[in-house]
Amino acid sequence: MGVGKNGRSLVDATSRETEHHFHTRGTGVKFFGDNAGTPTQDFSTPFTLTCGNDDFGTEVLMLDAGTTPVDSGMTNYDPGIMTVTQANSVGIWFVKFYCGSSTFGASDVLTTSMLVIDSVAGFRPGNEVEIYAHRCTCGTDKIWATAKLAGGNAKTLDLYLGIHEYLE
């Protein structure tokens, strides 16, 4: 049997990770919105992503290096959930998340999530989309996001970002 972090068996490490993700979902997730261009846990305003011309639009800073850790002592985090509150156009949306410690252009792509919004009138705000991404470092890394709407130009998608934090 292999050995994971801190001398734990890989089975133990894997089960702890699974427990953390699935059993702390409501209480373990920290949600962030936009406060005049500053990421904050204030839910008055969601982030707004604007797509380009059938391409990814301008990046939006969703987490700054000083935003994490939320809970003292945490060393890593990952984006885990986006809660979509509004979209002004139907279609297939792609949201790309980036993580890095310096500028947007020097950051690594974490993951790209896809969601289908087939009716703006029938869209229910609060729809959650799971995000699967590797971990970023608390107090150092930032998160940016960009959006693309297939065939769209200058359309917007509003969302909050939820993260999981970890001790190791």
C-alpha positions in Angstrom: 0.0 0.0 0.0 1.4 3.5 -1.0 2.0 6.3 1.4 0.3 9.7 1.0 0.9 13.0 2.6 2.0 13.1 6.3 2.7 9.3 6.2 -1.0 8.4 5.8 -1.9 5.5 3.5 -3.2 6.4 0.1 -6.5 4.8 1.0 -6.8 6.9 4.2 -5.9 10.1 2.3 -8.4 9.3 -0.5 -11.2 8.6 1.9 -10.5 11.8 3.9 -10.6 13.8 0.6 -13.9 12.1 -0.4 -15.4 12.8 3.1 -14.4 16.4 2.9 -15.9 17.0 -0.5 -19.2 15.2 0.0 -20.0 15.6 3.6 -19.1 19.3 4.2 -20.7 20.6 1.1 -23.1 23.1 2.6 -20.9 24.2 5.5 -17.4 23.7 4.0 -18.0 25.8 0.9 -17.1 29.6 1.0 -18.9 31.7 -1.6 -17.5 34.9 -3.2 -19.0 37.7 -5.2 -17.8 41.0 -6.6 -17.6 44.2 -4.6 -16.7 47.0 -7.0 -14.0 44.9 -8.5 -12.8 43.3 -5.2 -13.6 39.7 -4.5 -15.5 39.4 -1.2 -17.8 37.1 0.7 -20.5 39.8 0.5 -23.3 38.4 -1.7 -24.8 41.7 -2.9 -23.3 41.4 -6.4 -22.3 38.3 -8.4 -19.3 38.3 -10.7 -20.3 39.1 -14.4 -18.4 37.3 -17.2 -18.8 38.7 -20.7 -18.1 36.5 -23.7 -16.1 37.6 -26.7 -17.2 37.2 -30.3 -17.6 33.4 -30.3 -14.6 33.4 -28.1 -13.6 33.8 -24.5 -14.0 37.3 -23.2 -12.0 39.5 -20.9 -10.8 37.8 -17.7 -12.4 38.7 -14.3 -10.5 38.4 -11.0 -12.5 36.2 -8.8 -10.1 35.6 -5.9 -7.1 37.7 -5.0 -4.1 36.4 -3.0 -5.3 38.2 0.1 -8.8 36.6 -0.1 -7.6 33.2 1.2 -7.4 31.6 3.6 -10.9 32.3 4.9 -10.4 29.9 7.8 -7.1 30.4 9.7 -4.5 27.7 9.1 -5.7 26.5 5.7 -3.0 26.1 3.1 -4.8 25.2 -0.1 -8.1 25.7 -1.9 -9.9 24.7 -5.0 -12.9 26.3 -6.8 -15.6 23.8 -6.2 -19.0 25.3 -7.2 -20.3 28.1 -9.4 -23.8 29.3 -8.6 -25.2 30.9 -11.7 -27.7 33.7 -11.0 -28.4 35.1 -14.4 -27.6 34.7 -18.1 -28.8 37.1 -20.8 -28.6 34.6 -23.6 -29.3 31.0 -24.2 -26.9 28.4 -25.5 -23.8 26.5 -24.6 -21.6 28.4 -22.2 -18.0 27.6 -21.3 -16.4 29.1 -18.2 -12.6 28.7 -18.0 -10.9 29.1 -14.6 -7.2 30.1 -14.2 -4.9 29.9 -11.2 -1.6 31.7 -10.6 0.4 33.9 -8.3 1.2 36.8 -10.6 -0.7 38.1 -13.6 -3.5 36.6 -15.7 -1.3 35.9 -18.7 1.2 33.9 -16.7 -1.5 31.8 -15.0 -2.3 28.2 -15.6 -5.7 27.0 -16.8 -7.3 25.1 -14.0 -10.3 23.7 -15.8 -13.1 24.5 -18.2 -16.7 23.9 -17.2 -19.6 23.7 -19.6 -23.2 24.5 -18.9 -26.3 24.6 -21.2 -28.8 27.4 -20.7 -31.7 26.6 -23.0 -34.3 29.2 -21.9 -33.5 32.6 -20.3 -37.2 32.9 -19.4 -37.2 29.4 -17.8 -33.8 29.8 -16.2 -33.8 29.3 -12.4 -31.3 31.5 -10.6 -29.2 29.6 -8.1 -28.4 26.7 -10.4 -25.1 25.2 -9.1 -22.5 23.7 -11.4 -19.7 21.6 -9.9 -16.2 22.5 -10.8 -13.4 20.0 -10.8 -10.0 21.5 -10.5 -6.6 21.1 -8.9 -5.7 23.0 -5.8 -4.3 26.5 -5.5 -2.2 27.9 -2.6 -3.9 30.1 0.0 -2.4 33.5 0.4 -0.5 33.3 -2.8 -2.6 32.2 -5.8 -5.4 34.2 -7.5 -8.3 32.9 -9.5 -9.5 34.5 -12.8 -12.4 33.3 -15.0 -13.4 34.0 -18.6 -16.6 32.9 -20.4 -17.5 31.9 -24.0 -21.0 31.5 -25.4 -21.0 29.4 -28.6 -22.0 31.8 -31.4 -22.4 34.7 -28.9 -20.9 38.1 -28.6 -20.9 40.5 -25.6 -23.4 38.3 -23.7 -23.2 38.0 -19.9 -23.3 35.3 -17.3 -23.6 36.2 -13.6 -22.3 33.8 -10.9 -20.9 33.4 -7.5 -17.8 31.2 -6.9 -17.6 28.7 -4.1 -14.3 27.2 -2.9 -13.2 24.4 -0.6 -10.2 25.0 1.7 -7.8 22.4 2.9 -5.2 22.0 5.7 -2.8 20.2 3.4 
